[in-house]
Amino acid sequence: MLDTAANARLAPLGISTAAQVHLNLSPAALVEEALRRNEGTLTDTGALMADTGVFTGRSPKDRFVVKDANTADSVWWGDINIPFDADKFDQLHQKMVKYLEDKEIFVRDAYAGANPDYELKLRVVNEMAWHNLFCYNMFLRPAEGADTSWTPDFSIICAPGFEADPAVDGTRQKNFAIINFTKKMILIGGTAYAGEMKKGIFGVLNYLLPHEHNTLSMHCSANVGADGDTAVFFGLSGTGKTTLSADPNRGLIGDDEHGWTPDAGIFNFEGGCYAKVIDLSQEKEPQIWDAIRFGSIVENTRFIEGTHTVDYANKSVTENTRTAYPINYIDNAIEPSVADAPKNIFFLTADAFGVLPPISKLDKSHAMYHFMSGYTAKVAGTEMGITEPQTTFSACFGAVFLPLHPTKYAEMLGQKMDENPDVNVWLVNTGWTGGSYGTGSRMKLSYTRAMITAALNGELTNVEFTKHPIFGVEVPVSVPGVPTEILDPRNTWSSKEEYDKTASSLAEKFVNNFGKYADYANEEILAGAPKAQVAAGA
């Protein structure tokens, strides 16, 4: 039987027996437990290095949402939110409870949402000690001595050693991550990838906040200047979101997940950072480098042979090597992680076609359209000397985390712009100029930083803008510290005809991608679409 404190927390989850329950252990104790259980090794900086096993990333095709009376008409069903039967969920839950009966388990009380009016109280049950440390790092930590014998708003049971039987349990494979909004529970099994817990709660907040609290949930980083001016940065992997939002002259609010309330500004959902570390160096990312110390976790990394020094260039396990650490490991992080409504919003894209301007301003229609498009381009592999960029579109810069239809989030962004008329939305191309990948060159980071700094400092308020004839965005004719000739991308191409052709082709890709949303989007969103047939030089 469980002791009184453990029983009060676990009985509602159906757990009444366990070999041993470790309740809210300190990071030091969890590291000790992880080492005792051979779950990881210490690096020479004191961080715990652990492997996630077969799965080195999330498994989107094995992420389900229980479809019942409460969710049938509200969730955006399809390849992203795959429906799961409520009875099958209950069956899996009981199996997991049975599986944990003779196990040591690690229980953590935490919460998500740095604004107390919107916080989500959590209870997490882990089979692995290092997973519990991950939750300590990534979720918000109650104050020392606080009473956390609360009834949670949501619970997670994470048992990597438990595998489903797809033929019986209704899953696709042996691994699964299932959200049940009615039972207020997430079940995760068959995978030791810790990010499933973090992103599971993000999915929950992406449903509850817009649906019930008129609060826009955002997959973005955020920082704040000395004068209280907040900036948020959206961008898919490879666009420079982490690099460009990390500014020693500005306070870090958070690096990944935020909410924008109707009246109280923005707040971080999390209490930590989950950063990629492939090719990490002290020179390029000094803040992340310094944060990897005792209490931090590094995932799927390898040592330099004969040492306990992490070889961050080693991709032998995965390119998705990561670190998880509390946000206060970053010197300029602000706590509590709250700030006023944004003054500037940046959509970062690495346009490998070399078409989009290095910086442009978006009105409400174009902001909603580009938010729903969530565009970047990845560079394809080289075959026989030929390279070709590939478009990537991810609605709201995080489609895989959206339980509601993307139009809901886009309309809320438009509403926020109406309520905050001083906010500026910028589209920043950190990709190519002077031609597509293979012909042109990558935009200099120093220029991109100068453009963002100018926007943050209000130095673009009174400059002249011209409208891009295809994409309809407003392009500044001058930016302090940036050569004027690179601001209009057409001028950087040796062949204007080739630019026009490539720009029209990219515009068509935008329109084709948006086709799946067009029937749900209002006229104001649709007005932000590019004009695919217009010649850029017209």
N, C-alpha and C positions, 0 to 999 in steps of 0.2 A: 504493500500500500504506500501511497505517497504521503509525505508530511503535509501539515495543514496548509502552509503557504503554497506548496506545489499543487495540492489538490484543488484549492480555490481557483487557481489559474488554469489547470488542465482538465478538470472535470467537464467544463462546457465543451471542450474539444473531443470528449469521449475517451480521454486518456486517464485511466485509473490505476494502472500499474506500470512500473518501469524499474529496471535494475537500479538506476540512480538518476536523480534529477539535479542538474547543476543550474541554479537560478541566478541570473544576472551577475555572472562572474566578471571580474575585472579583466582588462586586456592582458595583464601579466599572467593571471591565472589561466586564461584561455590559451595563451601561447604555451604555457607549461603543459596544459592538457593536450594540446595539439602535438607537441613534441613527444609526450609520453605515449600517445596513440599512433605515433609514426605517420602523422598527417602532413608533416612538413619539416623543413630545415631552416635554421637561422642563417641569414646572409651576414656578411662582415659589417653591415651597417645596423644589424639588429632586427631587420624586417623578417617576417615569416614567409618563406617561399613554399607554396603549395601548388599541386597539380589538380586540374579539374577533370582528369580522366579522358574518356572517349570524346566528350563534348567540350570543345574549347571556345564555344560561343553559344548564344541562344539558339533554340531550334524552333523557328517561327511556325513550321508546319505541325508542330506538336503542342501548340498553345491553343487552348480552348476556352470558351466562355459558356457557362451553363445557360441554356435557353429555357426560360420558364415564363410565367405570367408577368413577372416584373421586367424582363429584358426583351421579350419577343418583339415588341414594337419600338424599342429605343436603341438597341445595339445595331451597329452597321455590320450585318452578317455577310460572310464571304470568305475569301482566302485568308484574311487577316484575323477576323473574329470567327473562328470555326465553332459552330454550335455543338454543345455536348449535353447529353441527356441527364436530367436531374437525378434519376434513379441510379444511373451508372456512377455519378459522382458520389452518391451515398455509399454505394458498394465499394468503390475505391477507398473512400474515407475509412470505412470499417476495416478493410484489409490493411491499410497503413497503420491504424491503431494497433491491430493484432501484431503486425511486424515489429512495432516499437516496444512491445510488452517486456521483452527481456533485454532491452538496450539501455545503455547510458544515453541520456538526452540532455541537451543544452537549451535552456529557455531564456528568452530575453524580452523584457518590456521596453518598448521604444515608441517613438511616434514620428510621423511625417507631417511637415508643414510648420515653418518657423513662425507663422502668424497664429497666435493662440485661438483666434476665432475660426480658423479653418483647419486645425490640426486633426490628424487621424491617429487615434491611439492604436498601437500595434502589439500583438503578442506573437513571437516567433518561436517555433519548436524545431530544433536542428538535431540531426543525427551526428553531425560533425562539429568538433570544437572550432575549427578554423572558420566554418560558415557562421558560427555565432559571433566570432570576432569581426567578420565581414559586416554583419548586421550592426554591431556596435559602432563600427567606423562609418557606415553609410547612412544609417537612419539617425534621427535626432535623439540625443541622450537626455533623459530626465535629469533634473538637478540632483546633486548629491543629497541623499537622505529623503528624497521625495517619495510619497506613497504611490506606488505603481500597481497596487492590487486592483486596478481598474477593470471594468468590463471593456474589452477591446472593441474598437470599431471595425477592425479587420484582423484576421489571424493567418499565419502561414505555417504549414507543416511541410518541412523539407527533409526528405529521406532518400538520398542518392542511391542507397543500397536496395531500396524497394523498386522492383520492376513490375510493370503492368503486364497482363496477358491480353494483347490486343483483341484476340478472338472473343474473349469473355468480357473485358472491361470497356470496350468501345474506343480505345485509343488507336492511334496509327501505328505506333511502335511501343517499345517497352518504356520509353521515357515520356514524360508529360508535364505540362504546367497548366493547371485549370483554375480559372477564376469563377467563383460562385457569389454573385452579388446578393442573392437572397440569404444564403448561409453566412455571408461575410467571411469567406475563407478562400485561401489559395492552397491547392495541393501541388507539390512538386516532387516528382520521383524519377528515378532512373538516370538522373543527370547531376553531376557535381558542379556544374557551371554556376557560380554564385550570382552572376548577373541576372539569372532568372528571378531571384527574389526581389532585387532592386527594381527591375523593370515590371515585375508583377504589380508592385505597389504603385508604380507610375501609371500603369494601365488603369488601376482602380481610381486614382485621382483624376485621370483624364476622363473618366465617366462621371464621377460624383460632383466634381467642382463645376463644370459647365452645366450639367444636368440639374443639379440641385441648388447651386450657390451663385449662379451667374458670374462665375470666375473663370477666366481664360487660362487653361493649363498650357504650358509651353515647353517644348524640348529645345532649350537654349541655355547659353551661359549669360551671366549678368555681372556688371560691375558698376561702381558709383564713384564720381569725382568728389573732390574736396568741397565743392559747392552743393553737393547733394543731387547732382544731375545723374540720373540712372541711364545706363545703356544696356540693351540686350542684343545678343548675337545668335542668330540661327545659322545653321550650316551642316551639311552632311559630312561624313568622314572625308578628310583630305582637302577641305576648303579653308582650313586655317582657323577654325573657331577657337580652339584652345590657345593657339599662339597669339591671336589678335586680341582676345579678351583678357589675356594675362598681361596686365599693365602695372608695373610697380608704383605708378603715380595714382592709381585708382584702387579702391577697395573691392575685393572679390566678394560678391554676394553668393555666387554659386556657379558651378561649371556645367550643369546639365538640365536641371528640372526646376521650373518656377511657375507660380500662379500670379495672375494679375486680377486683383479684386475690384469690385465696383467702386470702392471709395478709399481703400487703404494702401494703394500702391502694389508693389510686388513682394513676393516672399519665396525663399528657397524651400523646396520640398524636403531636402536632404540635410544630413549633418556631416557629409564627407564628399570625397572626390574619387572617381573611378576612372583613372586616366590610362590611355595606351602608353606603353613604354618601349615599343619596338624602336630601336636605334636611338633611345634616349641618351642625351649627353648633358653634362653639367653646363656646358656653354650654351646649348640651344634652349634648355628648359630648366634653369637653375631652381625654380620654385618646386617643381615636381621632384627633381633630383634630391633636394634637401629634405623633402617630406618623407622619403623612403627610409624610415628609421624604425626603432623599436615600437611596436604597436601597429605598424603598417603591414600590408600583405602584398607580395608580388606573386602573380599567377602565371604558371606555365613557362617560366623563364629557366635558364640554365646557367651554371657557373662557368667561369673561365677555368679550364682544366687545372686541377691541383690547388684550387683556391675556393673560398666562399664569396668571391666577388662576382656579382651578376654580370653576365655577358649579354648586354642589351641588344647586340646585333644578331644574336642567335635566334633563328626562326625555325629550329628543328622541330619544335612542338607545334607552333602556330605563329602567324604574324599578329594575332590578337592577344599578345602578352599585355598584362595590365597590372596596375597597382591600385590598392584601396587604402585610403587613409582619412582620418578625421579632418574636417575643413580647417580646424585651428592649427594644423601642421603647416598651413600656408601663412606666412607672416602678415600679409595685408588683407587677410580674410576678416570680414566684419561679422560680429555676433551680437545680438541675434541677426540672422541673415534676412533682413527686411530693408526695403527702401521705397522711396516715392515712385510714382508712375514713371515709366521711361520717357526721357526727352528725345532719345534716338534709338531706332531699331535698325539693325543691320542684317540683311539677308546675304550670306556669303555663298558664292558659287565659284567653282573652279571650271570655267568654261573653256574646255579644251578645243572648241571650234574657233576661238579667238574672235567671237562676234559681239559679245556684250561689252558695253563700256566699262572701264575700270571702276567708275562710281557713277551712279545715277539716282535721282530722287523719284519716289513713287507717290502718286496720289492714292486716294482711298481705293479706287477700282483696281489699279495696278498692284497695289499692296496685297489686296485680297486674292487676286489672281495668282501672283507669284508665290504667295504663302501656300495656296492650295497646290501649286505646281511643285514646289520644293525641288528645284532643278540643280543639278551639277552634272559634270561630265567626267568620266573616267577614261584614262588612256589605255587603249587596248594593247595586247602584246605585239611584238614585232615578228612578222613572218615574211621572209624573202625581202626584207628591207621596207615593207609597207606597213604603215601604222594608221589606225583609224580610231578616233575618239568614239566613246559610247555614252549616250545620254543616260542619266539616272534621274528619275522623278520619284520623290517620296513626299506625299501630301503632308503639309504643315511641318516639313523637315523631320518627320518621324511617323510615317503612316503605320508602321507595324505596332505602334503603341496606342492607336486611336480606337476606342470602343464605339465612338459616335461617328456619324458621317462627317467627312472633312468640311463640308459646307457649314456645319455648326460652328467649328472653330474659326473659319474664315469670316463668317458673319459677325462673330464676337470681336475679332480683330477690328473690323470696320466700325463696330459700335464703340470700341475703345478709342479709335481715332476721332470719332465724333465727340466723345466725352472729353478728350484731351487734344484740343485743336492745335496745341503747340508741338505735338510729337512729330518728328521727322522719320520717315522710313526710307532707307537707302538700300539699293542693290549694289553689292560690291563684287566685282569679278577679280578673283585672285588667280585666275587661270592664264590664258595665253593672249598675246597681243602680236600684231604684225602678221598674222596668219594662224592657221590651225596647228595643233601639235604636229611636230615634224618639220614645219616650215617656220612658224613664228617662234617667239620666245616667251618664257614664263614671266609674268608681271613681277617686277622687283618688289620684294617685301618692304623695302624702305619707302617706295612710292605708296603702296597700300596703307602702310602705317601713317604716312603723311596725310592721305586722303581721309582716313578715319579720324585722325587728330583734328583736322580742319573741320570736319562735320561736328565732332564733339565740342569744339571751341566756338561754334557758331560762326566760323569764318566763311561759310558758304551761304549765309543768310541773304546777303545782298549781291551775290555774283549773278551774272547773266546765265540763263539756261537755254538750251535748245532741245526740241523734242526729237527723239529718235524716230525716223519715219516708219520703221517696221514695228519696233517694240513699244513705242509710245511713251517711253520713260524720259525724264528730263535730265539732260547731260550738262554739267557745268562747263563753261568755256574756259575757266581758270581755277586752279587750286594751288594755294601757297605750297611751294616746295616740290611741285610736280611739273614736269615738262608739258606745256600746253598741247603739243602735237600728239601725245598719247591719249588724250581725253576722249577724242572722237575715234573709235576703233577703225572706222573706214579709212581714215587718213594714214593709218599705220600699215595698211596692206599695199604691196606694190601693184597689185591688180585690183582696181575698184570693182570691176566686173565680177571677179572671183569672190570678193567680199559680199557683193549683193546676192550672188547665187547661194553662198554658204549661209548668209543671214536668213534668206527666205526658207532654206532647207531646215534650219533650226527652228524657225517660227512654225513651220508645218509640224515639226515634232512636238512642239508645245501644244498646238491645237489638237493633234491626234491623241496625245496623252490625256488632254482635258476632256475628250469626248465621253469618257466614262462618268464624268461628274456633271456634264452640261445640263442634263435634265433636272438636276437638283439645285443648280446654281441660279441665283437671282440675276436680273439684268445688270446690276451694278458690278457684280463680279465678272460677268461675261464681257463687259465693256473694257476690261483690262487685258483682253487677249491681243496677241500681236497680229499684225496685218500681213499674212504670209505672202500675198501676191504683190505687195508694194515694193518697188525698187528703192533701195536705200538712198540712192543719189537723187531721187525725184524731188 
